[in-house]
Amino acid sequence: MYVERKYRNSLSNRDLKSFRVTVSETDLYISIHPASYRPDLEDRLEKLVITLRYDLENYISFDHEFKTTLRPHALMPGAPLIARTMAEAAATAGVGPMAAVAGAFAESIGRELLTISPDVIVENGGDIFMASTRKRLVAIFAGESPFSGRLAVEVPPEKGPLGICTSSGTVGPSLSMGKADAAVILAQSASLADAAASAAGNVVHTPKDVKKGVGLAKKIRGILGAIVIKDDRLAAWGDVNIVPVSLIDNS
């Protein structure tokens, strides 16, 4: 199911060239250095997304459990790189491979773009791969929480490339076993950040569970920082700098 991503109206990377690449359910919002943009780039990236989707869907046709399991999954021989990346991240976070799919696609495209641009931001449904030559702010959208659109994660250039991924049990169509308004994870791998965000969000059902979500994320190898929000409660841990902003119109 496609969900209109209205939050993109608030994205502000005016120093970069931004565009969309959409193939079926994969909807990427991409920003790169303007000097790196070429007329054929969008077609090239579309073909790459098509290839990644074909590889993954073809593998799933032989390994149906890969798509449905909510637990770490042992791959069949010959699994493509995108499936191996997802499975490894999911195993580290203790969730099913599909919990890492958005982050894996964002990072696959982002790594390709790093070969031509020093600044790369790939957003895929709230999951971000970022490398930047200047400080960036990543606003936190947390549904009806009073924190939504009023806080951001400050990312200095030396932290990248990294993944900044969000899972929510109250916003969007993604599967979550919990009710977190936002579980935001930072990791050097966007696949791992995506999987860990799902894991952290799964254990949050009431506002008092935000510390539980952060505590779970803290135990996952490779996580740099975590923020968990439920209603008017927020917990944070790690190398994450939260700053106040007003970037999103909640009306």
N, C-alpha and C positions, 0 to 999 in steps of 0.2 A: 504494500500500500504506500502511495506517495503522500507525504505530508508537506504542505507548503512551508518553506523555511523562512518565515517572516523576519527572524532575527538577523538574516543576512542584510536587511535594509540598514542595520546599524553598524555594519562592518566598515571600518575606516582605515584603509591602507593607501592613502592618497599618493604616497611616493612610489607605489608599485602599480604594475599593470595587472588588472584582475579580469578573470573570465571564467565561464563554466564549461565543464565537460560532463556530459550526461549520456550514460548508456544503460538503458533499462532502469533498475533500481539504484544504480550507482550514479550519484549526483555530486560532483566535486566542484568546489569553489576555490579557484587557484589564483594566487598572487605571486608575481615574480618581478625582478628588476626590469624596468621598461626596455633597457637596451638589449635584454636577452630575448625579447619577444620577436617571433618571426611569423609571417602569415600562415605558414604551414604547420605551426606548432600545435594548434588545437586538433587538427586532423591526426597528427602523429600521436598525440596523447590519447585520442579516442581509440585509435587502433591498438594502443597498448592496453587500455582498459578492456577492450573486446577480447584480447588475447588472454589477459588475466582471468576474466570471467569464464572464457571457454575452458581454460585449464582447470579451474576450480569446479565448474559445473560438470565437466567430463569426469573428473575424479569422483565427485559425489554420486554420479550415476552408477559407479561400481561400489562405492562405500557409503551406503545410505545413512548409516549411523553417524557419520561425520557431521551431518547437517542437523540431526535431532538430539544428540546426546547433550546433557548438561554437565557432563563430567569429562576430565581429560581422556583423550582417545588415542589409542595406538594406531598408527597409519599403516595402510597396505603398502607393499613394495611399489616403487615407481611414482609415489605421490609427487605432484608438482611443487615448486618452491613456495608458491603462495599458500598451499595447504600445510606444508611443513612449518612455515613461519607462524601461521595461526595456531597449529597444534602445539608448537613449542611454547608460545606465549600463554596459551590456555593451560597447559600442564603446570607451568610455573605459578599461575594464579589459582589453579584448582577449579577451573570451569570448563565448559565445552568449547570446542574450537570456533564455533560461529560467534562467540562473544568477542573475538578478535578480528572479525572480518572487516569492519569499517576502518579500523586503525591500520590493518595490513594493506588495504588498498591505498589509503592516504600516504603511507610511507613508501610503498612501491613507486607511486607516481612522484612523490617528493624526492626520493633518491635519484630518480631519472633526471629530474629538473635541476638538481644540484650540479650536474655535469655542465650546465650552460648558464646558471644564474647563482650568484652568491646569496641572494634573498629568495627564499621559497616558503610559501605558506599554502598548505593544502588542507582544506576543511571538508569533512565528509560526515554530515549529520551530527555535528558537535564533537567529532573526533578530529584532531589537528596534528599534522606533521609540520614542524616549523624549524627553519634555519634563517637567521637574520643578522644583518650587519649593524642593526640599531635596536634599541630597547623597544619592546612591544608590550601592549596590554591586551590580555585575553579576558573579555567580559564573561561573567558567570551568569547563565540563564538558568533559573531554578523555579520555573513555573509560578505558582502563587505565593511562594515564600517572600517575605519582606526583603530578603537579601537579593532577590532576583534583579539583575541589571544595575545593582548599586555597588557591586564589588568586582574587582578584576584581579587576575594573576599578572604580576609584572615579570616579564621575561627579559633579562639582559642578554646581549648578543653572545657572550661567552658560554651560555648554557646550552646553546644549540649545537647540532640539530637534536631535537627531542620531540616526544609525543606529549600532547596535552589532551586527554580524552575524558568525556563525561558520560555517565550512565544515569538514567532517571527512571523511577517507577511511576512518575506522575506526568511526565511530558514525553510525547512522541510514541512511535509504534514499537520500539525495541522491547524485547522480552526482558523483564526483570522480576525476580522473585521477591523483591522488597518494595518499599514505598518512599525511597529517598527522593527529594526534589532534585538533588544533584550530588553525584559522587564524582569528584574531579581528581584525576590522577596525572602526575608528571613522571615520565620515565624516558630514558634515552631511546627506547623502542616504542613507537606508536602502537604496535601490536600488543605489547605487554601493557601499556597504559590503558588500552581499550579493555583487555581482558580483566585487568585488576580493578578497573572502574565498575565492571559488572559484578565482580566478586564482592567489592565493598558495598555496593548498592543493595545487593541481595540480602544482607543481614540487617538492613535498616527498615523498621516498620513503624516506629514511633520516634518522636524527637529525642527521647533519652538514648536512642540507639546510635546517635551520630559518633560518639566516642568508640563504640564497638566497630563501626565501619572503618574508622581511621586506624584502629588497632589492628584490624585484619590486614589492611593495606600495608601497614608498617612491617608486617612479617613476610611480605612477598619480596623475594630477592630481586633487586634491580629497580625498585620504586624510589624515586627521588623525593616526592612529596604528595600529600593527599589533603583534600578538603571535602567534607561531607556535610550536606545541608538537609534538614527536615523541618519544615515550618519555620519557627523563629529560633531554631537552634543550629549552631555551626561548630564543627570541630575541625582542627587542622593540625598537620604534623609535617616535619621535614623541611627541605630546602624549597620553601614556597613563600613568596612575598605577596601578601594580599593588600591591595590598595583600594580606596573608595573611588568610584567613578559614577557617572550617570550617562551611560552610553546607549541604553535600550529603552525605548518608549514602551511602557507596559500597558498602554491603553488599548 
